Amino acid sequence: MIQQATFLFISGAEIAFILFIVIMVFGADKLPEIARGLGKGMRTLKDATNDIKHEITKTADKNGIDTSITDDVKKELNKVKDDLDDFTGSVKRKF
């Protein structure tokens, strides 16, 4: 099944228009610096999130709290997601 990737429900033409406006406002020479800064910021956020998850898990294990329920919930959510993808795939093909 081929699915079209959407980024915040924005089409390719809209993304191109936004990039054009960004280049007009900031200039082509500043664009790599902006992208690099955004990348570093996203990486810092991801690292902080992973550190928080690690600390919560470590503290829960240290205090004897059972964290296996999260694995069960993840499995169930993935099953529901797969079922939903199967259903929406069959609906999309009919229209």
N, C-alpha and C positions, 0 to 999 in steps of 0.2 A: 504494500500500500504506500503510495506516495502522498506525503503531506507537505503542505506549504508552511514554512517557518514564519511565524509572525513575532514581531518584537513590539510589545505593547500596542498591538492592533494598528501598527503603522505600516503602510505599504512602501514599496521600494521607491516610488516617485516622491513620496513625502519625506523619506529619509534623505534622498538626494537633494531636495529643496532645503531641508534643514542644514545639511552639510554645506551647501552653497552659501546660505546666510552666515554660517559660522565662519567660513573662509573670508567672506566679505567684511565681517565685523573684526575678526582677530588677525587676519592675514595668514597667508600660507606658511610663513616662517614660524609663526607661533603655534600652529596646529600640532606639531610633534611634541612640544613642551606641554601643551594642555593634555594630550593623550597620555603622556608619560606620567603626569601628575595624577590624572584620573586612575591610571593603572596602579600606581603606588598606593593611592587612597583605598582602592578596592582590595588590594592585597593586605593592607593593614587591617581593614575591617574583617576580612576573612580570617586572618590570624587571630585577632581578638575574639572572634566568635568561637574558633576552635579551642582557644585557651579556656574560655568560659565553659564550654562543653566538657573539656578534660577535667577541669576543677570540680564541676558538679558530679561527674562520674566518679572521680577519685574520692570525693567526700561521701558520696552515697555508698561506695564500696567499703570505705573505712568505718562507717556507722552501721553497716550490715543491712542496708536498704536494698531490696531486690530491684534491679534495673532491667531484668529480662522482659518485663512487661512491654517495654518500649520496642523490643524486637518483634514481639507478637503483634503490636499495633502497626508497626511498619509493614509486616507481612500482609496483614489484612488490608491495609491501605493500598499496597501494591496490587493485590488481587482485585480490589474494587476498581482501581485505575485501569488495569488490563481489561476487565469486563466492560468498563465504560468506553475504552478505546475500540474494542471489538464492536460494540453497539453503534457508536458514532461512525465508525468506518463503514458499516453496512448501510447506515442512513445516508451518508454522504454519497455513496456509490449510486444510490437509487435516484438522486436528484441531480 
